[in-house]
Amino acid sequence: MADTALMSIPGLIDPVPTPRDITPRADGRIDLIGLPKPRITELFAAAGLDAKAAKLRAKQVFHWLYHRGVTDFAAMTDIAKDMRPWLSERFVIGRPEVVLSQHSSDGTRKWLLKTADDHEYEMVFIPDESRGTLCVSSQVGCTLNCRFCHTGTMRLVRNLTPGEIVGQVMLARDALGEWPKGAMQGFDEVEDDDGGGYSADGRLLTNIVMMGMGEPLYNFDNVRDALKLVMDGDGLGLSRRRITLSTSGVVPMMARAGTEIGVNLAVSLHATNKAVRDEIVPINRKYGIEELLQACADYPGASNARRITFEYVMLKDKNDSDADARELVRLIKLYNLPAKVNLIPFNPWPGAIYECSSPERIRRFSDIVFDAGISAPVRTPRGRDIDAACGQLKTTAQKMTRAELDRLADEKQAALG
């Protein structure tokens, strides 16, 4: 199995992850998950199909992969029986390996996943009354070192590939039983002028947020390519209105995100002045608040109907004063931003140097922002008991003993028979 060294990182403030190829499989087969239809067509042609057959088979296989969720070519019933073994010999339909699955008392679910080259990352599903949100990771680890975030204490190992990113969504649909059932209705059943609209029977997974481990805009190409598959009407078919990408403020990439991906934007702001944001969100030393807010004002597609979300973690005696609330209002109005503010009670983790603001202080902060005409709901912490809440993601294996991991491996093997 290939080993992946740590990425070359020029600095802590503005790291530039180096690109890497997908880890080749030992059996020589190619994993189709994460590949767009034109690339699948190319692979089929390279494997020996003529151009017309390659295009047809790619269309069929793409539909089965992303719209139907099958993991075995034998299940592709509209493909000739003698063609299915041909596909199985050359290609594979992958999923992330599940190392550990945890359930919170509040219904939140967290999965510890492993890449083919033995690196671990996490994803979280948060059910609510009217929606179900999947928090998707974009990197193994992170390099931004935000001081309130547990993930920021990890090293950045590497970017996740498009297949590893979209694979999280597909794995969640597997776990929730949310692929279509019954006879296939054809390839044009998913029609939506913004690339989505599909809804499975009783669907629980309705929204995706790129807020898991890593900074999505430092893995721009792979995140973009994965989300295009998620939004493809012939594939996973989730509307771009139901997808949010969160950034800590990688200003040069924000306009590209709006133009090339076009999903909702969330910005990890967390402070209203340079001194505090320099401390808790170090990327601010490279791209300051004013530059960040101007990029928000210029974000393609932002409007009152598609507001930018500012995430603001509430840290006791650090960024939670009345003056901070008023300055936040002033900045939003100064840049004429269509915005709402998500106030996030700080979620503690071992070794954290901050404390959460009191409920009374958070309520007072929220009231000041609301009174200025800006929505400022307080986010209810979810999944704290399994370290799945905002800012708590850090691969569970790093917090478990070798004996515990061996025991879990034995239990998993026993369950598989």
N, C-alpha and C positions, 0 to 999 in steps of 0.2 A: 504493500500500500504506500502511495506517495507521501512523503513528508513535506510539510510546508513550513518554511522558515518564517520568522516574523517579518513583516513588511519593512521596507526602508522608509523611515519617517524623518524628514528634514527638520522638524521642530514640533513642539507641543502646541503651538498656536495655530498654524496653518499646515497641517500634514497633507501630503499628497500620496495616497496609497498607490502602490505599483500594481499594474494589471497582472493577472495570472490566468492561465488556461484552466479549463475544467479538468479535474483529475481523471486521467484515462482509466477505464475499467480493465481489470485483469483479464476478463474474457474477450476483450476487444469490441464488445457491443457498444452501441451509442445510446445514451439516455435521451429520449425525445422530449422529456419534460423541460420546459424553459425555452423551447425552440419555436419560432414563429412558422407559419405555414410555408412561406417561400423557402426557408432553410430546410424544412422537412422534404419539400419537393426536390431540392438540390441533392439531398442525401439519398433519396430514393433513386434519382437518376444516376448518381454515382455508383449505386449498388447494382445497376443493370436494367432498370425499367426505362422504357422509351419515354419521351417528354410528355406525351399525352397521358400515359398510364401513371407516371410519377405525379403529375398534377392532380389527377383524379384520386389516387390513393392517399395523397397528402391531405386532400380535403376531407376524405372520409376519416382518416386516422386522427386528424386535428380535432374533428367534431367529437369523436369517441373519447379522446384524451381529456379535453378541456370542458366539453359540454356535458358529457355523460359520466366522466370520472372513472372509466374502466382502467384496470391495472394489468389486464391480460389480453393479448391480441386475439385469443380464442373467443373472447366475448364480442368481437366486432362482427356481428351477424350479417351485415350487408357486404362483407368482403369475402371473396371466394375462399372455400375451405383450404384449397391447396396454397393460397397466398398467405394465410395466417402463419404457418410454420416458417415460411420464407422471412416474414417480418420478425418472428421470434428469434431466428438464428442471428439476425444482424442488429436488432434494436431491443431496447428495454424500456419499460414504463416505470420510472422511479418514484419514490417518496422519501422524505427525510426519515432517517432511523430514529425511532422514539426510544430514548434512554429511560425516561421517567415521566409519568403523567400524574399531576396532582390536582385535587379538587379542594377549593376553599369552602368554608362554611357558608359563604354568601353566594355560591354558585359559580364563582370564577374558576376557570381551568387554566393550568399552566403545563406546557410540555417542554421538557429538556430534550433537545434534538442533537443528532450527531451527523457531521458531514462524512463523505466517503474517505476523507483523509484524517479522520479522527479528531475533529475540532467540534466543540459543543456551543450551542446557542439556544435561545429560548423564544417561545411565542406564548401569548396569553389570549384567552377568549373571555370576554366580559358580557354576560347576559343581562339584559335590562327588560323593563316592562314592554317597551315599544321597539327595541332594537337589540341586536347582538353584535358586538364589535370585536374584531380580531386585531390584536396588536402584533405587528409583523416586524421582525428584525431584518436589518440590511447588512450588518457586519458581524463578524465574530469578535466580540470585544468592542472597544471604543478608544479614541485617542483624544477626546476633547477635554477630559479631566474636569468636568463640571463638579464642583466640590460638594454639592448636595446629592449627587447621583452615585449609586453603588456601581452601576455599570462602568462609570468613569474611572473606577479604581482598577479595572482590568487592562491588560495590554491589548492593543489592536493586533490581531493575528492576521486576518485577511478579510477581503470583501466576500460577501455571499454572491453566488452566481445567480443569473435569472431563474434557473431551475430550482435552486435552493430557496429563493424568495417566493416564487409562485407556488412551490411545493408546500409551503406552510399553509397557504389558503386551501390547497387541495386536500392536505392532510386534515385540516379542520372540517372540511365538508365530509370527508370519510368518517370522522369521529362523530359528527352530528347527524349522519345519515341523510345528507341533503343533496344527493344527486337525483336527477329525474328518474322516475320509475315508469314502467310500462313500455309500450311499443314506441320506437323512434318515429318522430313526426316529420322528419325532413330537415334540411339544412338551413331553411330560411324562417324557422319559427321564432328566432330571436331578432327582433327589429326594433331599433331605438336610434333616434337621430343623434344622440350623443354617445352611442356605443354601449348601451346597457339596457336594462329593463327586465332581464330574465329573473324569474322568481320560482324556485322549486316549491313543491307542496309543503306548506307549513315551515317555511324557511326560518331558521334561527339566526344564521350569519347574514347580517344585512349591511354591515359597514366594515371598512378596513382603515386602520390608521398605521402609517409608517412611523411608529413611535417606540419600537422595540429597541433592541441593542444596536448601537451604531448611529452614525450620522448619515442619513440617506443621500445627501447631496455630495458626500465624499465617495459615493458609489453610484454616481449619477446614471451612467449608461446602463448598468445592470438593473437598477431600480426602475428606470424608464421602460426597459424592455419587458421586465416582469409585469409592470402595471398595464402595459399595452395588452398583454395576454389576459389579464384580469378583466379589462374593459372591453375586449373583443366580443362583439355580438354573437359570433359563431363559437366563442369559447366560454369563459366563465361568466361573461355578460353582466358584470356589475357596473352600474352607472358611475361615471366620474364624480357625480354629485355626492356619492356615498363613500368616497375615498379621500383621506386627508394625509398629506405629507407634512411631517414636522421637521423643522430645521433649527439648529442653535444659532444660525445666522451666517451661513456661507453665502455672503452677498453676491459674489460673481456668478453663482449658479442659479440664483432665484428666478431671474427672468427666463432662463432656459427651461426651468421646471414649469413655469407658467405656460410657455409656448409649446414645449415638446410633450409635456405630460398633461397639464391642464386640470389637475385635481385641486381640491381645496388646500389652502396653506395654513399651517399653524407655526407659530414662531415662539421658541423658548426665550422669553424676554427676562423675567425674574428679577429685574431691577430697573430703576428709573434714572440712575446716575452712573457715571463712568467708574468711580471708585468701587462701588459695590458690585457692579456687573463684571468688572475686571477680576474681582476676587472669585465670584461664584461661577461665572461663565467665561473662562479665559480667552475664548475666541474673540471676545469684545476688544482685546488689546490689538487685534488685527483689523476687525471691522466694527467700528464703534456704533453706539446707539443711533446717532443721527444718520449714518450711512445705512444702517439696517432699516430704519423706519422709512427712509426714502425709497429703498428697494421694495418695501411693502407697498408704498404708495404707487409704485410703478408696476406692481405685479399684474400680469395680464389676466383679465377676467374677474378681478376683484370688484365687487359691487355690494350694494346693500342686500342683494339677494344671495350673494356668495361672499360673506364677510371673512376677513382674516381673523384667525383665533390667536390671541396672545396668551401663552401659558405662563402662569405666575405662581411659583411655589412660595408658600407662606413660611418665612423663617423668622423666628422670634427675635425681636430687637435688631433685625438686620435689614429688612425691606418691607416692614408691615405697618409703618406709622401712618397717621392721617396725612402727613406731608407727602409720603410716598404715593398714597392713593390720589391725592390732588395733582401731583406731578405726572402720574400716569395718564390721568384725564387730559391734562394740558398737552402732553405729547401726542396723544391720539388725535386731538382736535387740531393741533398745529399742523399736522401732516394730512388732515382731512381724510382719515382712514376709516373705511367701512369695517368696523372691528367689533369683536366681543372679547371679553377677558375670562379665561377659566382660572379661578383661584384654586390652587391645589394645596391642601394641607400637607406639610412635609411628612413623608413616610420614613420613619427611622430605620436604620440598619446598623449593625455592629461597627463601631469605629467612627460613626458620623460625628462631626463637630458642631452640628446645629441642632436646634430644638424646633418643634412645631409651634407656631403662633397659637395663642389661646382661641377657643371658639368665639369668644366675645370680640377679640381683636380682629379675627377674620370677618366676622359679621359686620363690624364697623367699617372695615376696609371696603367690603362689598357694597354697603349702603352708600358710601361716598361716590363710588363709581356709578352705581345704578342711578343715584340722584342727578348725575350729570348726563343722563340719557344713554349710557353705555351699558349693555348687558354684562353682568359680572357674577355668574352663578358660582357657587362653591362646589367643587367636585367631591363627591362622596368617595372616600378611599375604598378600594375594592381589592380583595385578595391579599390583604396584609399578612394573614396567618400562613400563607405559603410563599411569602416574599414575591408576590406578583403585582404589587401596586406600583404606581408611577415612581421611577427612580430607584426601584429595588432590584431590577433584573441583574443578576449575576449568576453565571452558570452554576447550577446546584451542585455539580460535582466538586467544585472548588470548596464547598462548605461541608462535604461529607467525608468520612473516613474511608480508608481503603476497604476495611471490613464491611462497611455499609454498602459500598458499591458492589463488592463481590456478592453480598447477600442478595441485592436487587437483581444482579445478573443471573444468579442461580434460580431465583423465583421466576424471572422472565423465561428462562430456558425450560423450567418445569411446566409453566403454563402452555408453552408451545408443544409440550409432549416430547 
